[in-house]
Amino acid sequence: MESLLSVRAKTMKASEIRELLKLTQRKDIISFAGGLPNPQLFPKEQMAEIAKDVIMDQGDHSLQYGTTEGYSKFREAIAERLQKNFGMDVNSHNVQITSGSQQGLDLLTKVFVNRGDPIIVGNPTYLGAANVFAAAGVKFETVQVDGEGMNPDDLEEKLRVMTHHGENPKFMYLVPTFDNPTGVTMPTNRRKKILDIAHEYDMLVVEDDPYSELRYEGDPVKSIKSMDKEGRVIYFGTISKIMTPGLRLAWTVASEPIIEKFTYAKQNSDLCTSALNQRIAFEFMDRGYLEPHIQKIIDMYKRKRTLFLKGMDEHFPEEVKYTRPDGGLFSWAICPPEVDTTEMFKYAIRAKVAYVTGKPFHVDGSGNNTLRLNFSMPSDEQIESGLETLGQVLRDALAHSIKDTEEGDFMMAP
Ligand SMILES: Cc1ncc(COP(=O)(O)O)c(C=O)c1O
């Protein structure tokens, strides 16, 4: 069978994170590993009420195929929201509805990437995007990421060298607000600089933005797309973190010619996004349920984030640096280079606490001293006790007290 596989399939492998997550699903383990919205907040009653109405009253359409671009009323509602809340100069023709922004990322590669094309990502970057790009056969170039996101000086330097060697990257991919995995937000001046650089090197900017509406502190920062006067930015938004991921709905926002190409690509992929789910999501917005729902999410996650920061401040050794996100779902910790967080993971599991190792988020194979921590899923009590345990695990790792037993297994440090 192996010889029959496509080049693309041969490069695909099980996500390292998925494998790790299997371990963390044990009931006795406190997990900071996932990246999921908290199901306690799912609007079950409202969804049930709407689903019944949408099936009984609009069944001829909601149970039928839909257009590839998406349900027109939903596209209009999204465009209006992007204008009003995000200051974007867009209309419904700039919006394509997809089955999750993960599909948007996949369509992006189908529309723009030939095997071997260079593209730019941060180091670290969102793993789900990196996997899609890798399967499309891109050549990665990585740019340093600091407390304000992708570093424009490093970006310019990399682009200077690349173009000198005749390599012209088609796009850079970034999550500028409450980044996955780092949690950091890029300030406005840096966003402008990134856009200027994209202009100078005539490349696209792919702005992936699932988290910006989950802000717990500070003032909103304008999206890069809202500064785009040239149709240079392709923007991805999603309902996954502000409504519910189970409906699998997202939007790609771009110039009309780009949306047209994405539509052809989507036709080949799944013909259309679920008409039923789009109508449910539209009704959720139209009945005025979305904004109060987002506020509920913010209230819960804000409390959890505050507890999380307090716990890390109290329990983490000072050699371990971590981000203090103003929103989103994640904090990111960087240990001194001698700490191997992949090895430490087994030890953490023994201590009944889990995180996601940082290495898979680095397409250049570095980052073995980093870890991603999620604060939306664990209970308040789990945050408190889990961070105390993780603090001890980190202290032990720093003291090199994690030792191999004769069987090659780990034992608790004394
Ligand atoms: C940065 C980023 N992009 C895209 C996605 C996928 O979102 P969706 O559920 O819309 O496919 C996620 C999900 O966690 C994400 O963190």
The ligand as an SDF file (V2000), in Angstrom:
LIG
                    3D

 16 16  0  0  0  0  0  0  0  0999 V2000
   -4.9550   29.7860   15.5730 C   0  0  0  0  0  0  0  0  0  0  0  0
   -6.0530   28.8610   15.2070 C   0  0  0  0  0  0  0  0  0  0  0  0
   -6.4830   28.8150   13.9420 N   0  0  0  0  0  0  0  0  0  0  0  0
   -7.4750   27.9940   13.5680 C   0  0  0  0  0  0  0  0  0  0  0  0
   -8.0790   27.1460   14.4550 C   0  0  0  0  0  0  0  0  0  0  0  0
   -9.1730   26.2220   13.9770 C   0  0  0  0  0  0  0  0  0  0  0  0
  -10.3970   26.8010   14.1800 O   0  0  0  0  0  0  0  0  0  0  0  0
  -11.7540   26.1460   13.6230 P   0  0  0  0  0  0  0  0  0  0  0  0
  -12.4080   25.4880   14.7800 O   0  0  0  0  0  0  0  0  0  0  0  0
  -12.5420   27.3200   13.1050 O   0  0  0  0  0  0  0  0  0  0  0  0
  -11.3940   25.1990   12.5270 O   0  0  0  0  0  0  0  0  0  0  0  0
   -7.6690   27.1490   15.7920 C   0  0  0  0  0  0  0  0  0  0  0  0
   -8.2940   26.2290   16.7510 C   0  0  0  0  0  0  0  0  0  0  0  0
   -7.9300   26.0910   17.8630 O   0  0  0  0  0  0  0  0  0  0  0  0
   -6.6240   28.0300   16.1690 C   0  0  0  0  0  0  0  0  0  0  0  0
   -6.1710   28.0620   17.4200 O   0  0  0  0  0  0  0  0  0  0  0  0
  1  2  1  0
  2  3  1  0
  2 15  2  0
  3  4  2  0
  4  5  1  0
  5  6  1  0
  5 12  2  0
  6  7  1  0
  7  8  1  0
  8  9  2  0
  8 10  1  0
  8 11  1  0
 12 13  1  0
 12 15  1  0
 13 14  2  0
 15 16  1  0
M  END
$$$$
